[in-house]
Amino acid sequence: MESVQNRSIQYEWLSDIGRGLLLEIYGTRENFVNGRHIIYENDEPTTGLIEDIHPLESYIISYDENMENEGIVISIGERVGFNLDYDDTGAYEPAEQFYDRCSYTIRYNTSSNISKIMDMSEEEFSNHIGNYGFKSNNEIYLDRLNIDSNKYMKSLIQAYLDEEGEDEEDEEDITSNIVDITHPVKILDNDPEDEEDDINDKSEFIYPNEDDEEQEELDGEITDDE
């Protein structure tokens, strides 16, 4: 652990927002400086203390230092297990999303479980959430710690699964609109007098494969018949 002096200086450099999150963890400045975090039961702090640095501490400090940079905040969230979104409207910015998820996790999860969930690989978490009867995807994995803190709330997980289903439907719609050209295509001029010349002019036809000898032979047969 860092020296008491360094932790004391670090505490003073924090913004009110970062300090507020750390006070939820440690209860007092003295506890933070000495690395003793409090224990919660049902959202309420108890008198118990754990002589250890909380696993979220370094991420909260990094968040506090980069709060104005949405990209960095989102990256910190991904490492921890909070799936944060860009918000062009400014109604619910990533920094606010991180704060809310972090505060909830501090009060409703334990430090040992936080460490375990944070460090899970995508495959490990997929197996873990499968024990609760749910399947996982990348978006769910990115929000793993928030989901765990919310005790695998069905509506939260289902929202991610529904979003995945909507994305798949959009992809299917795009695919169904792709035209597979299997015959030469030619846009004819509107002038009927030029139509016959246009039809006989094979040089302007477009083939799926311009080097397709079989297609060229077929065109030759068409010309001979004419």
N, C-alpha and C positions, 0 to 999 in steps of 0.2 A: 504494500500500500504506500501511496505517496506520504510524504512527511505532513505532519499536522500543519506546519507553516504554509506549505504549498497548497494544501486543501483550503486553508483559511483564505489565502489570496484568491484562489479560484472561485470561491463562494462570492467574494466581493465583486468580482468581474461579471458575474451573471446578471442578466436582465431580470426584471421582476417576474417575467413569464417563466424563464428557466428556473429561477430560484423557487417559484411557487411549486413547480413539479417536484423538485428535489425535497422541498419541505413536506410534500405529501409522502415521500419515501422515508425521510429521516426524522421528521417531526420538528426538529430544532436545528439551529446552526451548529450547536455543539455536537449533536449526533452526527451531522454530516462531516464535520471536521475529523471526528474520531472513527468514522466508518461504521456506525451502528444504525441499521435501519429498523423501522418499527414493523409490527405484524398487524395485519388487518383481519377482522372477522366480520363478514357480512357488511362490508363497506364502512366499518367503524374501526379506528385504530385502537389497539390494545396497549397495555403497559409493557408487553414483551418486546425485547430488542434482539436483533440478530447481529452478531459481531462480524459483519462482512460488507463488502461493497456491493450495492445492488446492481444486477446485470444491466439495467436500463440507464444507469448513471452516465456512462461515457456517451451514449447516444443522445441523451437529453442535453448534455453540454455541447455536443456537435450541432444539434438542432438549434440550440440557443445562439450559437455563433453564426449560423447560416440561415436564419429564419426568413430573410428577405429573398433567398434564392430558392424558387420553387423546385427546380430540378434536383438540387442537393437534398432538400427536405424529403422529396419523393423517394430518392435513393436511400436515404437513411430509413425511411419507412419500410422499404422493400427488405432491407437487411434485418430489421427487427421483426417484421411480420405484420405491418400495417399497409394495406393497399390504398394508397392515396391517389386522388385524381386532380388533374389540372382543372382550374375553374376560371374560364374567361370572364364570367359575370362578376367575380369578386364576392359572390354571396357566401361562399364557404371555401376559403382558400386552403391549400395543402398544410400550411402552418397551423391553422385552426383544427383541421382534421387530425393532424398528428397529436396536438395537445389533447383533444377529446379522447382519442383512443388510448393514449399513454396514461392519462389520468384514470380512466376506467380500469385499465389493466393493473395499475398500481394498487387500486382499491379492491379488485375482485380476483386477483391472481396471486400466486406465491412466487417468490424469487427463484426457487428451485425449478418450478414448472416453467416459468418464463424462460430460463436458460435452456431447458430441454426443447421447448417448442421453437424458440428462435433458431437453434442450431440444427434443426431437422432439414434433411435434403427433401427435394420435392417427392421422391419415391417414398421416403420414410413417412412423410406427412400423409401421403395418399393411403398408405397402409394403416396409419393411425386413425385417420378420419373414417376409414372403412369400418373400423370397430364400432362406430356410432351409426352405421347404416347409410353413410353418404359416400358418393364418389367425389373425386377432386378434379380440379383443372388448374391451370396456371394462375388464374385470377384468385381462386380460393386459396391456393398456396401462398400467394403474396400477402393475403390477409390472415394468415394462419394464427398469429398471436391474438389478434382481435377476435377471431372466431372462437378460439380456445377460452379467452376471457369471458365471452358471452355464452359459455357452456354449450357450444355447438347448436345455437339457436336455429331451428329449421328455416324460419323465414329469411334469415340472413344468408344462409347457404343456398337456399332455393333461388334467391334473387340473382346470385352469380350464375347458377345453372340455367335460369330463364334467359339471362343475357347471352349466354353461350348459344342457346337454341336460336335466338333471334339473329345472331351473327351468322349461323349456319344457313338459315333461311335466306338471308341476304345474298350469301355466296351462291346458293342454288339459283336464285333469281338471275344473277349476273351470268351464270353458266348457261342457263336456258336461253338467254338472248344472244348467244354467240352463234353465228351462222357458219356452217361448214360448207365451204364452196367446193363442189365436186365437178362442176362444169364450167367452161369458159364463160366469162361475163363481159358483156359489151353494152355500154350505154349508147343508144342510138340518138342521132340528131332528130330534132322535131320536124325537119324538112322532109316530106315524103319523097321528093325527087332524089334526095341523097341516100334514102334508106337502102336501096338495092346495092349501091356502091359500098356502103358501110358494112353490109352483111358479108360481101365477098372479100372484104379486107381483113384477112386473118391476123395481120401484123399487130392489130390493136387489141386483140383478144388477150385476156389475162388468165393464165392457168395456175392452178395450185403449185405446179412444179414446171417451170419453163423448159427444163431439160427432159421432160417426159416424152420419150420417143414414141411410145404407144399412142399418146394423145395426138402427136403430129401425124401419125399414120392414119388415125381416124379422121382427122381434118382433111387429109388428102383424098380419102374415099368419098367424103361428103362433096368435095369440089368436083370429082370425076362424075358423080351421079348427076350433078347439076348440068 
